Amino acid sequence: MYGDLLDLPSDVFSDEFIKDADNLQSLQDAVNGVDGAYEELMAKAQQEILTQVGLDDSAFQSELSVLEGQIANGLDDIEAGAFIDDTQAIQAMN
């Protein structure tokens, strides 16, 4: 049900999420076209997916801080049209 409505794979939802009374009410409201219900259900689904994945973006945030520092400290030397090799930065973010 959730996967079909939200265009997400059904296996990303835990049994607790599927059986939760608030989520079922949000699902019913979304199906009935209640204003804002679809967005609310999508936000709950996104939170569920993040919980399932166990996403920790601290490593990304750390790399981003380093990159921001490098950019801030290196801008004085950059001339218009200069080539910037961003390969390592992009690989680190992937």
DSSP file (Angstrom, degrees, kcal/mol; ACC not computed):
  #  RESIDUE AA STRUCTURE BP1 BP2  ACC     N-H-->O    O-->H-N    N-H-->O    O-->H-N    TCO  KAPPA ALPHA  PHI   PSI    X-CA   Y-CA   Z-CA
    1    1 A M     >        0   0    0      0, 0.0     4,-2.2     0, 0.0     5,-0.2   0.000 360.0 360.0 360.0 -57.1    0.0    0.0    0.0
    2    2 A Y  H  >  +     0   0    0      1,-0.2     4,-2.8     2,-0.2     5,-0.2   0.931 360.0  50.8 -60.4 -46.2    2.6    2.6    1.1
    3    3 A G  H  >>S+     0   0    0      1,-0.2     5,-2.1     2,-0.2     4,-0.9   0.887 110.6  48.6 -60.6 -41.0    5.0    1.7   -1.6
    4    4 A D  H  45S+     0   0    0      3,-0.2     3,-0.3     2,-0.2    -1,-0.2   0.932 115.2  43.3 -65.3 -46.0    2.4    2.0   -4.4
    5    5 A L  H  <5S+     0   0    0     -4,-2.2    -2,-0.2     1,-0.2    -1,-0.2   0.896 122.8  37.1 -67.1 -40.9    1.1    5.3   -3.2
    6    6 A L  H  <5S-     0   0    0     -4,-2.8    -1,-0.2    -5,-0.2    -2,-0.2   0.433 106.5-121.8 -94.1   0.3    4.5    6.8   -2.5
    7    7 A D  T  <5S+     0   0    0     -4,-0.9    -3,-0.2    -3,-0.3    -4,-0.1   0.930  71.0 125.7  57.5  48.2    6.2    5.2   -5.5
    8    8 A L  S   <S-     0   0    0     -5,-2.1    -1,-0.2    -6,-0.2    -2,-0.1  -0.929  72.3 -88.3-130.4 154.5    8.8    3.5   -3.3
    9    9 A P    >   -     0   0    0      0, 0.0     3,-1.4     0, 0.0     4,-0.2  -0.427  33.7-135.3 -62.4 137.1    9.7   -0.2   -2.9
   10   10 A S  G >  S+     0   0    0      1,-0.3     3,-1.4     2,-0.1    -8,-0.1   0.766  97.1  69.6 -66.3 -25.9    7.5   -1.8   -0.3
   11   11 A D  G 3  S+     0   0    0      1,-0.3    -1,-0.3    -8,-0.0     0, 0.0   0.504  81.4  74.2 -76.3  -1.0   10.4   -3.6    1.4
   12   12 A V  G <  S+     0   0    0     -3,-1.4     2,-0.5     2,-0.1    -1,-0.3   0.602  81.9  84.9 -83.1  -9.6   11.8   -0.4    2.8
   13   13 A F  S <  S-     0   0    0     -3,-1.4     2,-0.1    -4,-0.2    32,-0.0  -0.797  74.3-137.0 -99.0 130.7    9.0   -0.2    5.4
   14   14 A S     >  -     0   0    0     -2,-0.5     4,-2.3     1,-0.1     5,-0.2  -0.342  26.3-110.6 -75.0 162.4    9.3   -2.0    8.7
   15   15 A D  H  > S+     0   0    0      1,-0.2     4,-2.3     2,-0.2     5,-0.2   0.872 120.0  56.2 -60.1 -37.0    6.3   -3.9   10.2
   16   16 A E  H  > S+     0   0    0      1,-0.2     4,-1.0     2,-0.2    -1,-0.2   0.907 107.8  47.4 -62.7 -41.6    6.1   -1.3   12.9
   17   17 A F  H  4 S+     0   0    0      1,-0.2     3,-0.5     2,-0.2    -2,-0.2   0.930 112.6  49.0 -64.5 -45.1    5.8    1.5   10.3
   18   18 A I  H  < S+     0   0    0     -4,-2.3    -2,-0.2     1,-0.2    -1,-0.2   0.871 117.1  40.6 -63.4 -38.4    3.1   -0.4    8.3
   19   19 A K  H  < S+     0   0    0     -4,-2.3    -1,-0.2    -5,-0.2    -2,-0.2   0.521  83.8 121.3 -90.9  -6.1    1.0   -1.2   11.4
   20   20 A D     X  -     0   0    0     -4,-1.0     4,-2.5    -3,-0.5     5,-0.2  -0.382  60.4-141.1 -63.2 129.0    1.4    2.2   13.1
   21   21 A A  H  > S+     0   0    0      1,-0.2     4,-2.3     2,-0.2     5,-0.2   0.880 100.3  50.8 -61.4 -40.8   -2.0    3.8   13.7
   22   22 A D  H  > S+     0   0    0      2,-0.2     4,-2.5     1,-0.2    -1,-0.2   0.906 111.4  48.3 -64.6 -40.6   -0.8    7.3   12.8
   23   23 A N  H  > S+     0   0    0      2,-0.2     4,-2.5     1,-0.2    -2,-0.2   0.896 110.5  51.3 -66.9 -39.1    0.7    6.1    9.6
   24   24 A L  H  X S+     0   0    0     -4,-2.5     4,-2.5     2,-0.2    -2,-0.2   0.897 110.7  48.9 -63.5 -39.2   -2.4    4.2    8.7
   25   25 A Q  H  X S+     0   0    0     -4,-2.3     4,-2.8     2,-0.2    -2,-0.2   0.916 111.1  49.8 -65.5 -42.2   -4.5    7.4    9.3
   26   26 A S  H  X S+     0   0    0     -4,-2.5     4,-2.5     2,-0.2    -2,-0.2   0.892 110.7  50.8 -61.9 -39.1   -2.0    9.4    7.2
   27   27 A L  H  X S+     0   0    0     -4,-2.5     4,-2.5     2,-0.2    -2,-0.2   0.934 111.4  46.8 -62.7 -46.6   -2.3    6.8    4.4
   28   28 A Q  H  X S+     0   0    0     -4,-2.5     4,-2.1     1,-0.2    -2,-0.2   0.917 112.9  49.6 -62.5 -43.2   -6.1    6.9    4.5
   29   29 A D  H  <>S+     0   0    0     -4,-2.8     5,-2.8     2,-0.2     4,-0.3   0.899 110.9  49.9 -62.7 -40.4   -6.0   10.7    4.5
   30   30 A A  H ><5S+     0   0    0     -4,-2.5     3,-1.1     7,-0.3    -2,-0.2   0.914 110.6  49.2 -65.0 -42.4   -3.7   10.8    1.5
   31   31 A V  H 3<5S+     0   0    0     -4,-2.5    -1,-0.2     1,-0.3    -2,-0.2   0.867 111.3  50.6 -63.6 -35.9   -5.8    8.3   -0.4
   32   32 A N  T 3<5S-     0   0    0     -4,-2.1    -1,-0.3    -5,-0.2    -2,-0.2   0.439 117.7-113.6 -83.9   0.6   -8.9   10.5    0.3
   33   33 A G  T < 5 +     0   0    0     -3,-1.1    -3,-0.2    -4,-0.3     2,-0.2   0.726  49.3 173.3  78.9  22.2   -7.1   13.6   -0.9
   34   34 A V    >>< -     0   0    0     -5,-2.8     3,-2.0    -6,-0.2     4,-0.5  -0.462  45.1 -98.3 -64.8 132.1   -6.9   15.4    2.5
   35   35 A D  T 34 S+     0   0    0      1,-0.3    -1,-0.1    -2,-0.2    -5,-0.0  -0.287 103.4   2.9 -56.9 124.7   -4.8   18.6    2.0
   36   36 A G  T 3> S+     0   0    0     -3,-0.1     4,-2.1    -6,-0.1    -1,-0.3   0.314  97.6 110.9  84.4  -7.4   -1.2   18.0    3.1
   37   37 A A  H <> S+     0   0    0     -3,-2.0     4,-2.6     2,-0.2    -7,-0.3   0.895  75.9  50.9 -68.2 -39.9   -1.7   14.3    4.0
   38   38 A Y  H  X S+     0   0    0     -4,-0.5     4,-2.6     2,-0.2    -1,-0.2   0.928 111.7  47.7 -63.1 -44.2    0.5   13.0    1.1
   39   39 A E  H  > S+     0   0    0      2,-0.2     4,-2.3     1,-0.2    -1,-0.2   0.898 112.1  50.0 -63.9 -40.5    3.4   15.3    2.1
   40   40 A E  H  X S+     0   0    0     -4,-2.1     4,-2.1     2,-0.2    -2,-0.2   0.923 112.1  47.3 -63.1 -44.5    3.1   14.3    5.7
   41   41 A L  H  X S+     0   0    0     -4,-2.6     4,-2.4     1,-0.2    -2,-0.2   0.893 110.9  51.8 -65.3 -39.8    3.1   10.6    4.7
   42   42 A M  H  X S+     0   0    0     -4,-2.6     4,-2.6     2,-0.2    -1,-0.2   0.901 108.4  51.4 -63.6 -40.9    6.1   11.1    2.5
   43   43 A A  H  X S+     0   0    0     -4,-2.3     4,-2.1     2,-0.2    -2,-0.2   0.909 111.0  48.2 -62.6 -41.7    8.0   12.8    5.3
   44   44 A K  H  X S+     0   0    0     -4,-2.1     4,-2.3     2,-0.2    -2,-0.2   0.901 111.6  50.4 -64.2 -40.3    7.2    9.9    7.6
   45   45 A A  H  X S+     0   0    0     -4,-2.4     4,-2.5     2,-0.2    -2,-0.2   0.899 108.8  51.3 -65.0 -40.9    8.4    7.5    4.9
   46   46 A Q  H  X S+     0   0    0     -4,-2.6     4,-2.4     1,-0.2    -1,-0.2   0.912 110.4  48.7 -63.0 -41.6   11.6    9.4    4.3
   47   47 A Q  H  X S+     0   0    0     -4,-2.1     4,-2.2     2,-0.2    -2,-0.2   0.901 110.4  52.0 -63.9 -40.4   12.3    9.2    8.1
   48   48 A E  H  X S+     0   0    0     -4,-2.3     4,-2.6     2,-0.2    -2,-0.2   0.911 109.6  49.1 -61.0 -43.5   11.6    5.5    8.0
   49   49 A I  H  X S+     0   0    0     -4,-2.5     4,-2.6     2,-0.2     5,-0.2   0.919 110.5  49.9 -64.7 -43.3   14.0    5.0    5.2
   50   50 A L  H  X>S+     0   0    0     -4,-2.4     4,-1.8     1,-0.2     5,-1.4   0.889 111.9  49.2 -62.4 -38.0   16.7    6.9    7.0
   51   51 A T  H  <5S+     0   0    0     -4,-2.2    -2,-0.2     2,-0.2    -1,-0.2   0.917 111.9  48.4 -65.7 -43.8   16.1    4.9   10.1
   52   52 A Q  H  <5S+     0   0    0     -4,-2.6    -2,-0.2     1,-0.2    -1,-0.2   0.892 115.6  43.5 -63.4 -41.0   16.3    1.6    8.1
   53   53 A V  H  <5S-     0   0    0     -4,-2.6    -1,-0.2    -5,-0.2    -2,-0.2   0.790  99.5-137.2 -76.2 -27.9   19.5    2.6    6.4
   54   54 A G  T  <5 -     0   0    0     -4,-1.8    -3,-0.2    -5,-0.2     2,-0.1   0.896  28.3-161.1  70.7  40.2   21.0    4.0    9.5
   55   55 A L      < -     0   0    0     -5,-1.4     2,-0.5    -6,-0.1    -1,-0.2  -0.329  16.8-179.4 -63.7 127.4   22.3    7.0    7.6
   56   56 A D        -     0   0    0     -3,-0.1     3,-0.4    -2,-0.1     4,-0.2  -0.952   8.2-179.6-127.9 109.8   25.2    8.8    9.3
   57   57 A D     >  +     0   0    0     -2,-0.5     4,-2.7     1,-0.2     5,-0.2   0.197  52.0 107.2 -97.1  18.2   26.4   11.8    7.4
   58   58 A S  H  > S+     0   0    0      1,-0.2     4,-2.2     2,-0.2    -1,-0.2   0.882  80.0  51.1 -64.1 -37.3   29.1   12.8    9.9
   59   59 A A  H  > S+     0   0    0     -3,-0.4     4,-2.4     2,-0.2    -1,-0.2   0.918 111.5  47.9 -64.9 -42.1   31.9   11.6    7.5
   60   60 A F  H  > S+     0   0    0     -4,-0.2     4,-2.7     1,-0.2    -2,-0.2   0.929 111.2  50.2 -62.1 -45.0   30.3   13.6    4.7
   61   61 A Q  H  X S+     0   0    0     -4,-2.7     4,-2.1     1,-0.2    -1,-0.2   0.879 110.2  50.9 -62.3 -37.9   30.0   16.7    6.9
   62   62 A S  H  X S+     0   0    0     -4,-2.2     4,-2.0     2,-0.2    -1,-0.2   0.936 112.0  45.8 -64.0 -47.4   33.7   16.3    8.0
   63   63 A E  H  X S+     0   0    0     -4,-2.4     4,-2.6     1,-0.2    -2,-0.2   0.887 111.4  53.4 -62.3 -39.0   34.8   16.1    4.3
   64   64 A L  H  X S+     0   0    0     -4,-2.7     4,-2.7     2,-0.2    -1,-0.2   0.899 107.2  51.0 -63.7 -40.9   32.6   19.0    3.4
   65   65 A S  H  X S+     0   0    0     -4,-2.1     4,-2.2     2,-0.2    -1,-0.2   0.909 110.8  48.5 -62.8 -42.5   34.2   21.1    6.2
   66   66 A V  H  X S+     0   0    0     -4,-2.0     4,-2.4     2,-0.2    -2,-0.2   0.933 112.6  48.4 -62.4 -45.6   37.7   20.3    4.9
   67   67 A L  H  X S+     0   0    0     -4,-2.6     4,-2.5     1,-0.2    -2,-0.2   0.906 110.2  51.1 -62.5 -42.8   36.7   21.1    1.4
   68   68 A E  H  X S+     0   0    0     -4,-2.7     4,-2.7     1,-0.2    -1,-0.2   0.903 110.6  49.8 -61.4 -40.7   35.2   24.4    2.4
   69   69 A G  H  X S+     0   0    0     -4,-2.2     4,-2.3     2,-0.2    -2,-0.2   0.906 110.5  49.3 -63.7 -42.5   38.4   25.3    4.3
   70   70 A Q  H  X S+     0   0    0     -4,-2.4     4,-1.6     2,-0.2    -2,-0.2   0.907 112.9  47.3 -63.3 -41.9   40.5   24.5    1.3
   71   71 A I  H  X S+     0   0    0     -4,-2.5     4,-1.0     2,-0.2    -2,-0.2   0.935 112.5  48.9 -64.9 -46.1   38.3   26.6   -1.0
   72   72 A A  H  < S+     0   0    0     -4,-2.7     3,-0.2     1,-0.2     4,-0.2   0.880 116.6  42.3 -62.6 -38.2   38.3   29.5    1.4
   73   73 A N  H  < S+     0   0    0     -4,-2.3     3,-0.3     1,-0.2    -1,-0.2   0.707 116.6  47.4 -82.4 -20.1   42.1   29.4    1.8
   74   74 A G  H >< S+     0   0    0     -4,-1.6     3,-1.0    -5,-0.2     4,-0.5   0.495  82.7  89.3-101.9  -3.2   42.9   28.8   -1.8
   75   75 A L  G >< S+     0   0    0     -4,-1.0     3,-0.7    -3,-0.2    -1,-0.2   0.750  76.4  68.1 -69.3 -22.6   40.7   31.4   -3.6
   76   76 A D  G 3  S+     0   0    0     -3,-0.3    -1,-0.2     1,-0.2    -2,-0.1   0.828 103.1  45.3 -64.6 -30.3   43.4   34.1   -3.4
   77   77 A D  G <  S+     0   0    0     -3,-1.0     2,-0.3    -4,-0.1    -1,-0.2   0.548  88.5 104.6 -91.7  -8.4   45.6   32.3   -5.9
   78   78 A I    <   -     0   0    0     -3,-0.7     2,-0.3    -4,-0.5     3,-0.0  -0.590  51.9-162.3 -84.2 132.0   42.9   31.3   -8.4
   79   79 A E    >   -     0   0    0     -2,-0.3     3,-2.0     1,-0.1    -2,-0.1  -0.749  36.7 -82.7-106.0 157.3   42.9   33.2  -11.7
   80   80 A A  T 3  S+     0   0    0     -2,-0.3    -1,-0.1     1,-0.3     0, 0.0  -0.347 117.5  20.1 -58.0 133.2   40.0   33.4  -14.1
   81   81 A G  T 3  S+     0   0    0      1,-0.3    -1,-0.3    -3,-0.0     2,-0.0   0.451  88.0 149.4  86.4   1.3   40.0   30.4  -16.4
   82   82 A A    <   -     0   0    0     -3,-2.0     2,-0.5     1,-0.1    -1,-0.3  -0.370  48.4-120.1 -68.4 147.0   42.1   28.3  -14.1
   83   83 A F        -     0   0    0     -2,-0.0     2,-0.5     2,-0.0    -1,-0.1  -0.761  24.3-161.6 -88.8 130.3   41.6   24.5  -14.1
   84   84 A I        -     0   0    0     -2,-0.5     2,-1.0    -6,-0.0    -6,-0.0  -0.961  12.2-142.8-115.0 120.1   40.6   23.0  -10.8
   85   85 A D        +     0   0    0     -2,-0.5     3,-0.2     1,-0.1     4,-0.2  -0.717  28.3 167.6 -83.1 105.5   41.0   19.3  -10.3
   86   86 A D     >  +     0   0    0     -2,-1.0     4,-2.6     1,-0.2     5,-0.2   0.217  40.4 110.5-102.6  13.1   38.0   18.3   -8.3
   87   87 A T  H  > S+     0   0    0      1,-0.2     4,-2.5     2,-0.2     5,-0.2   0.920  79.7  45.1 -57.3 -49.4   38.4   14.5   -8.7
   88   88 A Q  H  > S+     0   0    0     -3,-0.2     4,-2.3     1,-0.2    -1,-0.2   0.890 113.2  50.8 -64.2 -39.7   39.4   13.8   -5.1
   89   89 A A  H  > S+     0   0    0      2,-0.2     4,-1.6     1,-0.2    -1,-0.2   0.919 112.2  46.0 -64.9 -43.3   36.6   15.9   -3.7
   90   90 A I  H  X S+     0   0    0     -4,-2.6     4,-1.4     1,-0.2    -2,-0.2   0.903 112.4  50.6 -68.6 -40.2   34.0   14.3   -5.8
   91   91 A Q  H  < S+     0   0    0     -4,-2.5    -2,-0.2    -5,-0.2    -1,-0.2   0.895 109.0  52.2 -63.0 -39.3   35.2   10.8   -5.0
   92   92 A A  H  < S+     0   0    0     -4,-2.3    -1,-0.2     1,-0.2    -2,-0.2   0.845 109.3  49.5 -65.9 -33.2   35.2   11.6   -1.3
   93   93 A M  H  <        0   0    0     -4,-1.6    -1,-0.2     1,-0.2    -2,-0.2   0.739 360.0 360.0 -78.7 -22.6   31.6   12.8   -1.5
   94   94 A N     <        0   0    0     -4,-1.4    -1,-0.2    -3,-0.2    -2,-0.2   0.475 360.0 360.0 -79.8 360.0   30.5    9.7   -3.4
